[in-house]
Amino acid sequence: MKTKNSLLPNVLKILSVVSIIFLFSCTKVPVLTEPNQNVPVAATPKASVQPLAPCFKDFNRYWSSNYTDHYYTTGTGPFQFYTFEKVECWIFDCTGPINVPLYQYYNVTQRDHYYTRSQSNYAGYVYEQIVGYVRASSTYGEVPLYQFYSPTQTDHFYTVTYGTYAGYTYEGVVGYVISIAN
């Protein structure tokens, strides 16, 4: 007869497997297909492979010197009057038990994009869309997405690199994302 202590290692193994399944709950499955066909085939030199990875997407940073506005999107542009600067980080492309929406707002008079986890009425700002998903806390090594604001330029700036940015003041952490440096 097994004692409670002898069952403990088996329970821990089961919990580990459940945790791994939970971690990759929005993982895309690898698919091998012939070009221009939707039928899976055996791996051949012609096969294309979609990587096995959680559902991430680029969070691209654009800048407009005309509007003095930073614009972040998962799109690739071009966007009129905006110049691509860099892929700031990866955000999540799927909902999940620990992913929360990242809302995009825009102020037409100030020409300022604003991103937040809170869906609310912000004076002068109009809701545009859910741009993707972030984590409310760092669960599996995600990094903070910092928010800065320049009152002279009326511009919100978001970055995974904490530091001092001329004319900007630190406002807090918007959410937790995947650093592309990892």
Buried (B, 14 or more C-beta within 10 A) or exposed (E): EEEEEEEEEEEEEEEEEEEEEEBEBBEBEEEBBEEEEEEEEEEEEEBEEEEEEBBBBBBBBBBBEEBBBBBBBBEEEEBEBBEBEEEBBBBBBBEBEBBBBBBBBBBEEBBBBBBBBEEEEBEBBEEEEEBBBBBEEEEEEBBBBBBBBBEEBBBBBBBBEEEEBEEBEEEEBBBBBBBBEE
